[in-house]
Amino acid sequence: METIELVVGRVGKPHGIRGEVTVDVRTDEPELRFADGARLRAQSPRGSTFGHPALTVTRTRWHQGVLLATFAELADRTAAETARGVVLHASRPADETPEDPEEFYDHQLVGLAVHDLDGRRLGEVCALVHGGAQDLLTVRTPEGRDALVPFVKALVPEVDLESGRVVVADRPGLVTPLPDES
């Protein structure tokens, strides 16, 4: 079975003295990705002395809107401090989809053809940018320009994975250049 890796979080600062850490969550499904017993691949930042290839979740809890996690490999605050900045990856079956039909994994969207409301091809989704307010689709136009489109229902009314396309309610300056930029 083919699998993919999803970035699900980044280890933040230690919380307390028993190895608990804050986690900058990068998934819409933290209860699945950070379930007790989950083993997450650990990608250390450049120059880090952190030596574990993976971390095993032993416990999580929410505290004032922040996910706190305890990992089997981090026994105390000193060990937790070395894990700061580690990016956490979860392996999933390539054909898995999120529970919410309005949510998509990045790998499902990258490569989809982008069309406007009238069916004209505007380009292809080449990446996603995850932001605080909303995600952005990076659309590469046939001319090789990259345009950022807020991934909201008003601007992206349709995502059809089966037909391999995304519909964008294009406006001058969004994907299509403004008339004076042509």
C-alpha positions as CSV (number, residue, x, y, z in Angstrom):
1,M,0.0,0.0,0.0
2,E,1.4,3.4,-1.0
3,T,1.7,5.9,1.8
4,I,2.4,9.6,2.1
5,E,3.8,11.8,4.9
6,L,1.8,14.7,6.2
7,V,3.3,17.5,8.4
8,V,1.1,17.4,11.5
9,G,3.0,19.8,13.8
10,R,6.1,21.4,15.2
11,V,7.4,21.0,18.7
12,G,7.4,24.2,20.7
13,K,8.7,25.1,24.1
14,P,8.7,22.8,27.1
15,H,5.8,23.1,29.5
16,G,6.7,22.2,33.1
17,I,9.5,19.9,34.2
18,R,8.2,16.4,33.1
19,G,9.0,16.6,29.4
20,E,5.6,18.0,28.2
21,V,5.9,20.3,25.2
22,T,3.7,22.7,23.3
23,V,2.8,21.7,19.8
24,D,2.2,24.1,16.9
25,V,-0.6,22.0,15.2
26,R,-0.4,21.8,11.4
27,T,-3.4,19.5,10.9
28,D,-7.1,19.8,11.0
29,E,-7.3,16.4,12.7
30,P,-5.1,16.7,15.8
31,E,-7.2,14.1,17.7
32,L,-6.3,11.5,15.0
33,R,-2.7,12.5,14.4
34,F,-1.8,12.9,18.1
35,A,-3.7,10.0,19.5
36,D,-2.1,8.1,22.3
37,G,0.4,5.6,20.9
38,A,0.9,7.5,17.6
39,R,4.4,7.3,16.3
40,L,5.5,10.4,14.4
41,R,8.6,10.9,12.3
42,A,10.8,13.6,13.8
43,Q,12.6,16.0,11.4
44,S,15.2,18.0,13.4
45,P,16.0,21.6,12.4
46,R,19.4,22.3,11.0
47,G,22.1,22.4,13.7
48,S,19.9,20.6,16.2
49,T,21.3,18.1,18.6
50,F,18.0,16.2,18.8
51,G,18.8,12.5,18.1
52,H,15.5,10.7,17.9
53,P,14.1,9.7,14.4
54,A,10.6,9.4,15.8
55,L,8.5,10.4,18.8
56,T,5.7,8.3,20.4
57,V,2.7,10.2,21.8
58,T,1.9,9.1,25.3
59,R,-0.6,11.8,26.3
60,T,-2.1,15.1,25.0
61,R,-4.3,17.8,26.4
62,W,-5.5,21.2,25.4
63,H,-4.5,24.2,27.7
64,Q,-5.7,27.7,26.8
65,G,-6.1,26.8,23.1
66,V,-2.6,25.2,22.9
67,L,-1.9,21.5,22.4
68,L,0.4,20.1,25.1
69,A,1.9,16.7,24.3
70,T,4.0,14.2,26.2
71,F,6.2,11.9,24.2
72,A,7.8,8.6,25.5
73,E,11.2,9.8,24.3
74,L,11.2,13.1,26.2
75,A,11.5,12.2,29.9
76,D,12.2,15.7,31.3
77,R,12.5,19.4,30.6
78,T,16.1,19.1,29.3
79,A,15.1,16.4,26.8
80,A,12.0,18.5,25.8
81,E,14.2,21.6,25.3
82,T,16.3,19.6,22.7
83,A,13.2,18.8,20.7
84,R,12.2,22.5,20.2
85,G,11.6,23.1,16.5
86,V,11.3,19.4,15.5
87,V,8.8,19.0,12.7
88,L,6.4,16.0,13.2
89,H,5.3,13.9,10.3
90,A,2.5,11.2,10.2
91,S,2.4,8.5,7.5
92,R,-1.0,7.9,6.0
93,P,-2.4,5.7,3.2
94,A,-2.1,7.7,-0.1
95,D,-5.9,7.2,-0.8
96,E,-7.0,8.4,2.7
97,T,-9.2,11.5,2.7
98,P,-10.1,13.8,5.6
99,E,-13.4,13.1,7.4
100,D,-14.9,16.5,6.4
101,P,-15.8,16.5,2.7
102,E,-14.9,20.2,2.5
103,E,-11.3,19.5,3.6
104,F,-8.4,18.2,1.4
105,Y,-4.9,17.1,1.9
106,D,-2.2,19.1,0.0
107,H,-1.2,16.2,-2.1
108,Q,-4.8,15.9,-3.3
109,L,-4.9,19.5,-4.6
110,V,-1.4,19.8,-6.1
111,G,-1.5,19.0,-9.8
112,L,-5.2,19.8,-10.3
113,A,-6.2,21.9,-13.3
114,V,-7.6,25.3,-12.5
115,H,-10.5,26.6,-14.5
116,D,-12.6,29.8,-14.2
117,L,-16.4,29.8,-13.9
118,D,-16.7,29.8,-17.7
119,G,-14.5,26.7,-18.0
120,R,-11.4,28.5,-19.3
121,R,-8.1,26.9,-18.1
122,L,-6.2,29.3,-15.8
123,G,-3.4,27.0,-14.9
124,E,-2.6,24.3,-12.3
125,V,-2.3,24.1,-8.5
126,C,1.4,23.8,-7.8
127,A,1.4,24.3,-4.0
128,L,-0.5,25.4,-0.9
129,V,0.5,28.1,1.5
130,H,-0.9,27.6,5.0
131,G,-1.6,30.8,6.7
132,G,-3.1,31.9,10.0
133,A,-6.3,33.4,8.5
134,Q,-6.8,30.9,5.6
135,D,-4.9,28.7,3.2
136,L,-3.8,29.9,-0.2
137,L,-3.7,27.9,-3.5
138,T,-0.6,28.7,-5.6
139,V,-1.8,28.6,-9.2
140,R,0.9,28.4,-11.9
141,T,-0.4,30.0,-15.1
142,P,0.5,28.8,-18.6
143,E,2.8,31.8,-18.8
144,G,4.7,30.5,-15.7
145,R,3.4,33.1,-13.3
146,D,2.4,32.1,-9.8
147,A,-0.8,33.6,-8.4
148,L,-2.1,33.1,-4.8
149,V,-5.8,32.4,-4.4
150,P,-7.4,32.4,-1.0
151,F,-8.8,28.9,-0.5
152,V,-12.3,30.1,0.5
153,K,-15.7,29.0,-0.9
154,A,-16.4,32.4,-2.4
155,L,-13.3,32.2,-4.6
156,V,-12.9,28.5,-5.0
157,P,-16.5,27.3,-5.3
158,E,-15.7,23.8,-6.6
159,V,-13.0,21.1,-6.0
160,D,-13.6,18.0,-8.1
161,L,-10.9,15.4,-7.3
162,E,-12.5,12.8,-9.6
163,S,-12.2,15.1,-12.7
164,G,-8.9,16.6,-11.5
165,R,-10.0,20.2,-11.5
166,V,-10.6,23.2,-9.3
167,V,-12.9,26.1,-10.2
168,V,-11.8,29.6,-9.3
169,A,-14.1,32.6,-9.4
170,D,-11.4,34.6,-11.1
171,R,-11.2,38.4,-11.0
172,P,-8.7,40.7,-12.7
173,G,-5.6,40.7,-10.6
174,L,-6.4,37.4,-8.9
175,V,-5.1,34.9,-11.4
176,T,-5.7,36.8,-14.7
177,P,-3.5,39.9,-14.7
178,L,-5.0,43.4,-14.5
179,P,-5.5,44.9,-18.0
180,D,-2.4,47.2,-17.6
181,E,-0.2,44.3,-16.5
182,S,-0.6,42.3,-19.7
